[in-house]
Amino acid sequence: MATVNFSVPDDVKEAFNIAYQGQNKSAVIAELMREAIERAERKQRRHDAVANILARRATAEPVTEAELRIARDELRS
């Protein structure tokens, strides 16, 4: 298991100690880090998805409103 040292403002440390009093602070920090990693990964996936959509739109052939309507009607049938 690794040891990690962070510097945080005193008010954050005090609030953290109050909020998580009586709990295993290492376990709490590890869980918060996991959640931060998941958030960062979701953000990256969203960014990649938007980039893919924009790349596809850049090369897509234009479609008229009438063509869209016909395609919708065909899918609903």
N, C-alpha and C positions, 0 to 999 in steps of 0.2 A: 504494500500500500504506500502511496506517495504522500508526502507532506507538502502543503502549499501555503505560502505566506502572502497575505494581502494587506495593504494599508487601506483603511477606511476612515472616514470622518468619525470623530468621537461620538457625535449624536447618533450616527447609524449604529455603531457598536452598542451603545447604551440601549437603543430601541430594540435591537436584535436580542440582546440579553434579556430584556424584559419580556418580549414577545415569546421567546423560546425558553423561558426559565424552567429548569428541571428536565429539559430534554437533552438528548445527545446532540450537541451542537455540530459535531463533525458529520453526523448522519444528516442533519438538517441542511447543512451547507452542501453536502454531496447531492441531496435531492434537488436543491435549488439549482445547482450547476447542471444536473441532468435536464431539468425543465428549461433552462436557458439554452442548452444545446439543442433540444427539440424545437424550441422557438426559432433559433437561428436556422436550423435545417428546413423548417416549414417556410420561412421567409425566402430562403434560397430556392426552394422548389417553386414557390409562387413567382419569383423573379424569372426563373428558367421557363416556366409555363407561359408567362407573358411574352418573353423574348421569342419563344417558338411560335406563338400565335401571330405576333407582329411579323416575323420572318415569312410565315406562310401567306399572310395577307399581302405582303410586298410582291409576291410572285403569283398570286391568285388572279385568275381571269375575272373580269367584272361580270356580275350577273344582274340582269334586270329584275325589277320588282315582279314583273309578270312571270319570269322564270322561277323566282322564289315561290310565288303563289302556286304554280303548277307542281313544283317539287313537294311543297307542304301537303297539297291535296292528294298527291300520289302516296305519300307516307301515311296519311290518315285512312286511306282505303284498305 
